Each structure stands twice: as structure tokens, then as C-alpha cells.
Amino acid sequence: MALFHFHAAQVKRSAGQSAVACAAYRAGKRLYSEYYGDFSDYTRKGGVICSEILLPSHAPLEYADRQTLWNAVEKAERGKNAQLAYSFDIALQNEFSLEENIALARQFLLENFVSRGMIADFAVHQPEKEGGIQNPHFHVLCPIRPLKENGEWDAKQHRVYVLDEHGNRISDGDGNFIINAVPTTDWGKPETLEAWREEWAKLCNARFAEKGLDCRIDNRSYVRQGIEQFPTVHEGPAVRQMEAKGIRTEKRGLNRWIQVTNTLLRDTRKKIAALLTWLREAQAELAAASQQPKEPTVAQLLMDYLSIRKNGRSDWNYRAASKGMTIDLKRVAHAVSYMQTNNIRTLDDLQERIRLAEETTTSVREKSGRMKEIKKIMDCLDSLRQLKPLADEYNAIRWKKSREKFREEHKTELNRYYAAKRFLDEHADETPSNRGVLRAEYDRLSAGCEADSAALNSLNADLNELKQIQWCVNLVRANMQPLQTAEQTSAPYQKQEEER
């Protein structure tokens, strides 16, 4: 199926990462790092379909060699916490052939990356079996530091003095001038990333259209698309292995509930949207057709419904007409009982009832989103608590060789620690760090999951009742010559009964 997945990150030394090792992993190659003095060998990794380096016209030709390129990047970056490269993983489409997908990836990179002066090292991978991208996809590494026109590495940012209204430099009071660091390129701006995501969606959708396929992808989030749905949390292979062994996990349990809730929400929102559209049309038609100064009540419309049904059986025999009338009376009695219970008199009241239904779906959606957010925070706090001794031990090592060896032996744990630390640091202002408070909130929300599901099921039952009322009113709308009242249409039946 068509899938939009476009994830961007940075390769950083502060996270214990190496540009050479990342390039070797993505390309499935064995590369030597001059900075660390060791090999990264991923020749047995498998799953790499092809790899290629795309160079802008001013890049040295030797950078077409992967080992040469990324060692040059490592050499140009001297800081121990240096940012080395932009990393992207982008889903290809199952609807296209392998050759079409590779050509599409190459076209996108040439038009959007290389045209900006970026070097793009990309590799196409097969779908991942567990916990990963279920489509074929490609990984891209691009050096963060740009190249000058002469092929030498340029600065990532330039210092710009802050000036006053007279154009003079502003002092900080300690004899120094205030400066701002201005990036040399726009590659790292959120606006640029958003433009790339949009261009990728446009490129794939244009190819879908060329092939006569109806499917499309969208770079926007569910919220921006107006889709009442929220994504599941990433499970990963460890969770799936535990579930396969019959061990229940919180992540999978949350995802199961999210999937069920998404289905209920989709059905509910469709019903609500259809009812609201119908109400607007019905109110306009009935207001125009009604001879009364006020809009008829729903009860009046139901009585009109009975009259129309009775008139429609004027040529039926008595037994059949009576049976039909009994069915109609039961339907109307049920609708009237529902309206009395929920204080519904007019179409406006009906609309208000539907609005309350919308509020219920919004509440469930917000609660589910908060559960996912809390789960992410707690996972990060757990990672920090569990892995901090390991990170402290790593940071305490002074000798370079010993430090590198330790990092290689504990790469996965260190990467998880630093990723969790980055997330919590980036969301420090909005993220409570008290795990007990978070757990209590999560347990409270989780305990309400069954109640929410019951509320959605009850809401769907309400909407079915409203659809019954809609069906009756629609019949009245379809027969909107001057409407006879129930009293006016009762005479033929009384006469018929007297004759019998």
C-alpha cells in the first residue's frame, strides 16, 4: 500500500555516533575510520539493494568513494560533540517496480539535495521484517558542512555582529561585542525539511497519476489533514518477540486499544458528518416549504411522517394497512421516547445532540494522545535511570582507545541513553519529570479506556437512533407539498373503520 514515511535526524558525536560507521551500515560495506582507527564491517548485513553517491559539480571527484568522503567529513569536524551529517530514511512505494523506485529516489535527491550543493550518499533497502518500515525504502546521508566552490569544506555558520539603530556594534558590557551565529545554509531549517517532505509527496503522487493509480500519499500529519485518527506507538522487535511468546506489554496493549478506538472514531465521525450535512439541507428545505412562521418541531415532522405513510396505504386492504401502521407507530414511539429522554424538540436540538457527540470523540482522541505522550516520557526516564551508570562509566574513560572500545561494545545502549536525554532536554519545559505522577496519570487514563470504548459504542447507538429520525424526516422532505396534519389525514381511516 502507498505509505508516506520521511524521517530526518542528525549523526552526532555527542550521541556516540560515527559518520563512517553510519555510512557503512546503510551501504552494507566495510569501511575504515581514520578518526577512530577501526573498521565498521556490515558486509553480512543483507537487505541492501543498491547504493550510490551523488555529487554536486564543484565536489572533488574522490568523494565518489564512500570511505574517502566520510573520513574527510570526520577530519573536518574537530569538536568532540560535532554534528557530522543529516540522516534521512524515506519510504518507497510498493506500487512501483524496483527500477522505478530507484529512479524516483535519484530524481528526488538530484532536484532537491544535489541542486543545493549537498552531497547525497544513498542506499536502497528492502522492507524491514520486524518493527521497521514495511515498504522498500532508502537511506540518505548528507554532510552538514557545505563545500566551497573550490571543493574545500566551508564553515557551518558565520558570526554576525548585532547592531543598534545607528548601525554600530552593541557591547555586552565586558568589552566584547554581541554576535549571532548565522547558518551558512538553510539545510537545517524546519521550513526546508517541510518543503522536502512536500516535494517527495508530490513526486510520488505525480507518478501514481501517470500510472493511473488512485492511491496518494500526504506529507501532512493526521491533525493537519483533518483526519480524526492518531498514530500508534513504535513497538520494535523486542516488544513483538515478547508478545509472540504470550507476554503482554504496555506498548502493544496501548496500540491494540488505539487501533480499536481509531476504528470506532472513524465510524462515529462519518455518521456525525453525514447527519450534520443532512441537518443543514433539511433545515433549509423545511424552512422554505413550511407555511408556518416557525420551523416545525421534530415531533410535528414525525406526525407528518405517519400521515404520509397512512396516505400511501390508501389502496391496501385493512389487515396489511394496519400491520404497516403498527410498524410505523413503533418506530415513531421509539423515536419520541429517545427525544424526550434527550430533550430534543427541534432540528436545532438535534444538531446540538450531534455536537455533543463530537465532543465525546474529541475527548477520547485527546486522552489517547496523552497516553502515548506519557508512555514516551516514561520510556525515556526509564532509559536514563537504567543506562546512566553506563554513560557515566563511558564519560569517565580518559584513554581514547579504551573509550572507543567501550563505545563499540555498548553502542546500542549509549545511543538509547543519549536519544532519551535529547528528547527530555528538548521537551524540558513541557515534560514533568516526576515518574510517580506520570505513572498515576497513565494508570488513570488507562483505567478509563474501557469506559471510553463503552462511551463510543453508546454514542454509535445514539447516532443510529438519530439516523432513524433522519429517515422519517427525509420521507417528509420528499413529500413536501403543503403538508397535511395528522388530524386531517385521520378521517379516511375513521371512515374506513366505520364501514367495516
C-alpha positions as CSV (number, residue, x, y, z in Angstrom):
1,M,0.0,0.0,0.0
2,A,1.0,3.6,-0.5
3,L,3.0,4.9,2.5
4,F,4.4,8.3,3.5
5,H,7.4,8.0,5.7
6,F,10.1,10.7,5.7
7,H,12.2,10.8,8.8
8,A,15.1,13.2,9.4
9,A,17.8,13.1,12.1
10,Q,21.4,14.1,12.7
11,V,24.5,12.0,13.1
12,K,26.3,13.4,16.2
13,R,29.5,12.5,18.1
14,S,27.7,13.6,21.2
15,A,25.5,10.6,20.8
16,G,28.4,8.3,20.3
17,Q,27.9,8.1,16.5
18,S,30.4,7.9,13.6
19,A,29.7,9.1,10.1
20,V,31.9,6.3,8.7
21,A,30.1,3.7,10.7
22,C,26.7,5.1,9.7
23,A,27.7,5.1,6.0
24,A,29.0,1.5,6.3
25,Y,25.8,0.3,7.9
26,R,23.5,2.0,5.3
27,A,25.5,0.7,2.3
28,G,26.3,-2.7,3.8
29,K,30.1,-2.1,3.3
30,R,33.3,-2.4,5.3
31,L,34.8,1.0,5.9
32,Y,37.9,2.1,7.9
33,S,37.6,5.2,10.2
34,E,40.8,7.2,10.4
35,Y,39.3,9.2,13.3
36,Y,38.7,6.2,15.5
37,G,41.3,3.9,13.9
38,D,39.0,0.9,13.4
39,F,36.8,-0.8,10.8
40,S,33.0,-0.9,10.6
41,D,32.0,-4.1,8.8
42,Y,28.4,-4.6,7.7
43,T,29.1,-6.7,4.6
44,R,27.0,-9.5,6.1
45,K,24.1,-7.3,7.0
46,G,21.9,-8.0,3.9
47,G,18.9,-6.2,2.7
48,V,20.8,-3.5,0.7
49,I,19.6,-3.4,-2.9
50,C,21.9,-0.7,-4.2
51,S,24.0,2.3,-3.0
52,E,25.3,5.4,-4.8
53,I,26.9,8.8,-4.0
54,L,25.6,11.8,-5.9
55,L,28.0,14.8,-6.1
56,P,27.4,18.4,-7.0
57,S,29.5,19.8,-9.8
58,H,32.0,21.5,-7.5
59,A,32.7,18.5,-5.3
60,P,36.1,16.7,-5.6
61,L,35.7,13.5,-7.7
62,E,37.5,11.4,-5.0
63,Y,34.4,11.9,-2.8
64,A,32.6,9.5,-5.0
65,D,34.4,6.9,-2.9
66,R,32.4,6.4,0.3
67,Q,35.4,5.8,2.6
68,T,37.2,8.8,1.3
69,L,34.2,11.1,1.6
70,W,33.2,10.2,5.2
71,N,36.8,10.2,6.5
72,A,37.1,13.7,5.0
73,V,33.9,14.7,6.9
74,E,35.2,13.3,10.1
75,K,38.6,15.1,9.7
76,A,36.9,18.4,9.0
77,E,34.9,18.2,12.3
78,R,37.2,18.7,15.3
79,G,34.8,19.0,18.1
80,K,34.1,16.1,20.4
81,N,30.3,16.9,20.2
82,A,30.4,17.7,16.5
83,Q,27.3,17.3,14.3
84,L,28.5,15.3,11.3
85,A,25.7,14.6,8.9
86,Y,22.0,14.7,8.1
87,S,20.4,11.3,8.0
88,F,17.1,10.6,6.2
89,D,15.1,7.4,5.8
90,I,12.3,7.6,3.2
91,A,9.7,5.0,2.2
92,L,9.4,4.0,-1.4
93,Q,6.2,2.7,-2.8
94,N,5.1,-1.0,-3.3
95,E,3.0,0.1,-6.3
96,F,6.2,0.9,-8.3
97,S,8.8,-1.5,-9.7
98,L,12.3,-1.6,-8.1
99,E,13.8,0.2,-11.1
100,E,11.0,2.9,-10.9
101,N,11.6,3.4,-7.2
102,I,15.4,3.7,-7.6
103,A,14.9,6.2,-10.4
104,L,12.4,8.2,-8.3
105,A,14.8,8.3,-5.3
106,R,17.7,9.5,-7.6
107,Q,15.5,12.2,-9.2
108,F,14.3,13.5,-5.8
109,L,17.9,13.7,-4.5
110,L,19.2,15.4,-7.6
111,E,16.4,18.0,-7.7
112,N,16.2,18.8,-4.0
113,F,19.6,18.0,-2.4
114,V,22.4,18.0,-5.0
115,S,20.9,21.1,-6.7
116,R,21.5,22.9,-3.3
117,G,25.2,21.9,-3.3
118,M,24.7,18.9,-1.0
119,I,26.5,15.5,-1.3
120,A,23.9,12.7,-1.1
121,D,25.1,9.2,-0.2
122,F,22.0,7.0,-0.6
123,A,21.2,3.3,-0.3
124,V,18.0,1.4,-1.2
125,H,16.9,-1.2,1.4
126,Q,14.3,-4.0,1.3
127,P,11.3,-3.8,3.7
128,E,12.3,-4.4,7.3
129,K,10.8,-7.6,8.8
130,E,10.1,-6.5,12.4
131,G,9.4,-3.1,13.9
132,G,10.6,-1.1,10.8
133,I,9.4,0.3,7.5
134,Q,7.1,-2.2,5.8
135,N,7.9,-0.7,2.3
136,P,11.1,-0.7,0.4
137,H,12.9,2.5,1.4
138,F,16.1,4.4,1.0
139,H,18.6,6.0,3.5
140,V,20.5,9.2,2.7
141,L,23.5,10.7,4.5
142,C,24.5,14.3,3.7
143,P,27.4,16.1,5.3
144,I,26.2,19.1,7.3
145,R,29.2,21.2,6.4
146,P,28.9,22.6,2.9
147,L,31.5,22.8,0.2
148,K,33.0,25.9,-1.2
149,E,33.1,26.4,-4.9
150,N,36.8,25.3,-4.9
151,G,35.9,22.0,-3.3
152,E,37.1,22.8,0.2
153,W,34.9,22.5,3.3
154,D,33.2,25.7,4.2
155,A,32.1,26.9,7.7
156,K,28.7,25.7,9.0
157,Q,27.9,29.1,10.3
158,H,29.2,32.7,10.3
159,R,29.3,35.3,13.1
160,V,27.3,38.4,12.5
161,Y,27.6,41.4,14.8
162,V,24.4,42.7,16.4
163,L,23.9,46.4,15.5
164,D,22.0,49.2,17.1
165,E,19.6,51.5,15.3
166,H,22.7,53.6,14.2
167,G,24.5,50.6,12.7
168,N,27.0,50.4,15.5
169,R,28.1,47.2,17.2
170,I,26.5,46.5,20.6
171,S,28.8,45.7,23.5
172,D,27.9,43.1,26.1
173,G,29.4,45.2,28.9
174,D,32.6,43.1,29.3
175,G,34.4,44.6,26.4
176,N,33.1,42.2,23.8
177,F,30.6,42.7,21.1
178,I,27.3,40.7,20.9
179,I,27.2,38.4,17.9
180,N,24.8,35.9,16.4
181,A,25.7,32.7,14.7
182,V,24.0,32.5,11.3
183,P,24.0,29.2,9.5
184,T,25.8,29.2,6.1
185,T,22.9,27.2,4.5
186,D,19.2,26.7,5.0
187,W,19.6,22.9,5.1
188,G,18.8,22.6,8.7
189,K,15.7,24.8,8.8
190,P,12.3,23.2,9.6
191,E,10.9,25.0,6.6
192,T,13.4,23.3,4.3
193,L,12.6,19.9,5.8
194,E,8.9,20.6,5.3
195,A,9.5,21.6,1.7
196,W,11.4,18.4,1.1
197,R,8.6,16.3,2.6
198,E,6.1,18.1,0.4
199,E,8.2,17.6,-2.8
200,W,8.6,13.9,-2.1
201,A,4.8,13.5,-1.7
202,K,4.2,15.5,-5.0
203,L,6.8,13.4,-6.9
204,C,5.2,10.1,-5.8
205,N,1.7,11.3,-6.4
206,A,2.6,12.5,-9.9
207,R,4.0,9.0,-10.6
208,F,0.8,7.4,-9.2
209,A,-1.3,9.6,-11.6
210,E,0.9,8.7,-14.6
211,K,0.3,5.0,-13.9
212,G,-3.4,5.6,-13.5
213,L,-3.4,4.6,-9.8
214,D,-6.0,6.1,-7.3
215,C,-3.7,5.9,-4.3
216,R,-2.0,9.1,-2.9
217,I,0.3,10.0,-0.1
218,D,0.3,13.1,2.1
219,N,3.2,14.7,3.9
220,R,0.9,16.3,6.5
221,S,0.2,14.9,9.9
222,Y,-3.3,13.4,10.7
223,V,-4.1,16.6,12.6
224,R,-3.2,18.9,9.6
225,Q,-5.1,16.7,7.2
226,G,-8.2,16.9,9.5
227,I,-8.2,13.1,10.0
228,E,-9.6,12.1,13.3
229,Q,-7.0,9.4,13.9
230,F,-3.8,9.2,15.9
231,P,-0.8,7.0,15.2
232,T,0.3,4.0,17.2
233,V,3.5,4.0,19.2
234,H,6.6,2.3,17.8
235,E,6.8,-1.2,19.2
236,G,10.2,-2.6,17.9
237,P,11.3,-6.2,17.6
238,A,11.7,-6.7,21.4
239,V,8.1,-6.0,22.1
240,R,6.9,-8.1,19.2
241,Q,9.0,-11.0,20.4
242,M,7.6,-10.8,23.9
243,E,4.0,-10.7,22.5
244,A,4.7,-13.7,20.3
245,K,5.7,-15.6,23.5
246,G,2.4,-14.6,25.1
247,I,3.9,-11.9,27.3
248,R,1.6,-8.9,27.4
249,T,3.4,-5.5,27.1
250,E,2.1,-2.0,27.7
251,K,3.1,-0.7,24.3
252,R,1.2,-3.4,22.4
253,G,-1.7,-3.1,24.8
254,L,-1.8,0.6,24.1
255,N,-1.6,0.0,20.3
256,R,-4.4,-2.5,20.5
257,W,-6.6,0.0,22.2
258,I,-5.6,2.8,19.8
259,Q,-6.5,0.6,16.8
260,V,-9.9,-0.3,18.1
261,T,-10.5,3.3,19.1
262,N,-9.4,4.6,15.7
263,T,-12.0,2.3,14.0
264,L,-14.8,3.5,16.4
265,L,-13.8,7.1,15.9
266,R,-13.7,6.8,12.1
267,D,-17.2,5.2,12.0
268,T,-18.6,7.8,14.5
269,R,-17.1,10.8,12.7
270,K,-18.6,9.5,9.4
271,K,-22.0,9.2,10.9
272,I,-21.7,12.7,12.6
273,A,-20.6,14.3,9.3
274,A,-23.4,12.7,7.4
275,L,-26.0,13.8,9.9
276,L,-24.7,17.4,10.1
277,T,-24.8,17.7,6.3
278,W,-28.3,16.3,6.2
279,L,-29.5,18.6,9.0
280,R,-28.3,21.7,7.1
281,E,-30.1,20.6,4.0
282,A,-33.2,19.6,5.9
283,Q,-33.4,22.9,7.8
284,A,-33.1,24.9,4.7
285,E,-35.8,22.9,2.8
286,L,-38.2,22.7,5.6
287,A,-37.9,26.4,6.4
288,A,-38.6,27.3,2.7
289,A,-41.5,24.8,2.4
290,S,-43.2,25.4,5.7
291,Q,-46.3,27.7,5.8
292,Q,-45.7,28.3,9.4
293,P,-43.7,31.2,10.7
294,K,-41.6,28.9,12.9
295,E,-39.7,25.9,11.8
296,P,-41.7,22.7,12.5
297,T,-40.6,20.6,15.5
298,V,-39.2,17.1,15.1
299,A,-42.4,15.7,16.7
300,Q,-44.5,17.5,14.1
301,L,-42.4,16.1,11.4
302,L,-42.8,12.6,12.8
303,M,-46.6,13.1,12.8
304,D,-46.3,14.2,9.2
305,Y,-44.3,11.1,8.5
306,L,-47.2,9.0,9.9
307,S,-49.7,10.9,7.8
308,I,-47.7,10.3,4.6
309,R,-47.3,6.6,5.4
310,K,-51.0,6.3,6.1
311,N,-51.9,8.0,2.8
312,G,-49.6,5.8,0.9
313,R,-51.6,2.7,2.0
314,S,-55.0,4.1,1.0
315,D,-55.5,1.3,-1.5
316,W,-54.2,-1.5,0.8
317,N,-56.5,-4.0,2.5
318,Y,-57.3,-3.3,6.1
319,R,-55.1,-6.1,7.6
320,A,-52.0,-5.0,5.6
321,A,-52.6,-1.3,6.3
322,S,-53.0,-2.0,10.0
323,K,-49.8,-4.0,10.1
324,G,-47.9,-1.3,8.3
325,M,-49.3,1.4,10.6
326,T,-48.3,-0.7,13.7
327,I,-44.7,-0.8,12.5
328,D,-44.7,2.9,11.8
329,L,-46.2,3.7,15.2
330,K,-43.5,1.6,17.0
331,R,-40.8,3.4,15.0
332,V,-42.2,6.8,15.9
333,A,-42.9,5.9,19.5
334,H,-39.3,4.8,19.9
335,A,-38.0,8.0,18.3
336,V,-40.3,10.1,20.5
337,S,-39.1,8.3,23.6
338,Y,-35.5,8.9,22.6
339,M,-36.2,12.6,22.0
340,Q,-37.9,13.0,25.4
341,T,-35.1,11.4,27.2
342,N,-32.5,13.6,25.5
343,N,-34.7,16.8,25.4
344,I,-34.9,17.0,21.6
345,R,-37.7,19.1,20.2
346,T,-36.4,21.0,17.1
347,L,-33.8,20.3,14.4
348,D,-31.6,22.7,16.3
349,D,-31.8,20.5,19.3
350,L,-31.0,17.6,17.1
351,Q,-27.9,19.4,15.9
352,E,-26.9,20.2,19.5
353,R,-27.1,16.5,20.3
354,I,-24.8,15.7,17.4
355,R,-22.4,18.4,18.6
356,L,-22.2,16.7,22.0
357,A,-21.3,13.5,20.2
358,E,-18.5,15.4,18.5
359,E,-17.2,16.5,21.9
360,T,-17.1,12.9,23.1
361,T,-14.9,11.8,20.1
362,T,-12.6,14.8,20.7
363,S,-12.3,13.8,24.4
364,V,-11.4,10.2,23.6
365,R,-8.8,11.4,21.0
366,E,-7.1,13.8,23.4
367,K,-7.0,11.1,26.1
368,S,-5.4,8.6,23.8
369,G,-2.8,11.2,22.6
370,R,-1.9,12.0,26.2
371,M,-1.4,8.3,27.0
372,K,1.0,8.0,24.1
373,E,2.9,11.1,25.2
374,I,3.2,9.9,28.8
375,K,4.4,6.5,27.6
376,K,7.2,8.1,25.6
377,I,8.3,10.3,28.6
378,M,8.3,7.3,30.9
379,D,10.3,5.2,28.5
380,C,12.9,8.0,28.2
381,L,13.0,8.3,32.0
382,D,13.5,4.6,32.4
383,S,16.3,4.6,29.8
384,L,18.1,7.4,31.7
385,R,17.8,5.7,35.0
386,Q,18.9,2.3,33.7
387,L,21.7,3.5,31.5
388,K,23.1,6.5,33.4
389,P,25.7,4.3,35.2
390,L,26.9,3.0,31.8
391,A,27.0,6.5,30.3
392,D,28.9,7.8,33.4
393,E,31.4,4.9,33.1
394,Y,31.9,5.8,29.4
395,N,32.4,9.5,30.1
396,A,34.9,8.7,32.8
397,I,37.3,6.8,30.4
398,R,40.2,9.0,29.5
399,W,42.2,6.9,27.1
400,K,41.0,7.2,23.5
401,K,41.4,3.5,22.6
402,S,39.7,2.3,25.7
403,R,36.9,4.8,25.2
404,E,36.4,3.7,21.6
405,K,36.3,0.1,22.5
406,F,33.8,0.7,25.3
407,R,31.6,2.7,22.9
408,E,31.6,-0.1,20.3
409,E,30.8,-2.7,22.9
410,H,27.8,-0.7,24.2
411,K,26.8,1.3,21.1
412,T,23.1,0.4,21.3
413,E,22.7,1.2,25.0
414,L,24.6,4.5,24.7
415,N,22.6,5.6,21.6
416,R,19.4,4.8,23.5
417,Y,20.6,6.8,26.5
418,Y,21.6,9.9,24.5
419,A,18.4,9.7,22.4
420,A,16.3,9.7,25.6
421,K,18.4,12.5,27.1
422,R,17.9,14.6,23.9
423,F,14.2,14.1,23.9
424,L,13.8,15.1,27.6
425,D,16.1,18.1,27.2
426,E,14.1,19.3,24.1
427,H,10.8,19.0,25.9
428,A,12.0,20.1,29.4
429,D,9.6,23.0,29.6
430,E,6.5,20.8,28.9
431,T,7.5,17.5,30.3
432,P,7.1,16.7,34.1
433,S,10.0,14.6,35.3
434,N,8.2,13.0,38.3
435,R,7.7,9.4,37.2
436,G,5.3,8.7,40.0
437,V,3.0,11.5,38.9
438,L,3.2,10.3,35.3
439,R,2.5,6.7,36.2
440,A,-0.5,7.7,38.2
441,E,-1.9,9.8,35.3
442,Y,-1.2,7.0,32.9
443,D,-2.9,4.4,35.1
444,R,-5.9,6.7,35.5
445,L,-6.2,7.2,31.7
446,S,-5.6,3.5,31.0
447,A,-8.3,2.5,33.5
448,G,-10.7,4.8,31.6
449,C,-10.0,3.0,28.3
450,E,-12.9,0.5,28.7
451,A,-15.2,3.4,29.7
452,D,-14.2,5.3,26.6
453,S,-14.8,2.3,24.4
454,A,-18.2,1.9,26.0
455,A,-18.9,5.6,25.6
456,L,-18.1,5.3,21.9
457,N,-20.3,2.2,21.5
458,S,-23.1,4.0,23.3
459,L,-22.5,7.1,21.1
460,N,-22.8,4.9,18.0
461,A,-26.1,3.6,19.3
462,D,-27.3,7.2,19.8
463,L,-26.3,8.0,16.2
464,N,-28.3,5.0,15.0
465,E,-31.3,6.4,16.8
466,L,-30.7,9.8,15.1
467,K,-30.4,8.1,11.7
468,Q,-33.9,6.6,12.3
469,I,-35.2,10.1,12.9
470,Q,-33.4,11.2,9.8
471,W,-35.0,8.5,7.8
472,C,-38.5,9.6,8.9
473,V,-37.8,13.3,8.2
474,N,-36.3,12.6,4.8
475,L,-39.7,11.0,3.8
476,V,-41.4,14.2,4.8
477,R,-39.0,16.3,2.8
478,A,-39.6,14.1,-0.2
479,N,-43.3,14.8,0.0
480,M,-43.2,18.5,0.8
481,Q,-46.4,19.6,-1.0
482,P,-48.5,21.5,1.6
483,L,-48.2,19.0,4.4
484,Q,-51.4,17.7,5.9
485,T,-51.6,17.3,9.7
486,A,-52.2,14.1,11.5
487,E,-55.8,15.3,12.3
488,Q,-56.6,16.0,8.6
489,T,-55.4,12.6,7.5
490,S,-57.1,10.6,10.2
491,A,-60.6,10.9,8.6
492,P,-60.2,8.4,5.8
493,Y,-59.1,5.7,8.3
494,Q,-62.0,6.5,10.6
495,K,-64.5,6.3,7.8
496,Q,-62.9,3.0,6.6
497,E,-63.1,1.5,10.0
498,E,-66.8,2.6,10.5
499,E,-67.7,1.0,7.2
500,R,-66.1,-2.2,8.3
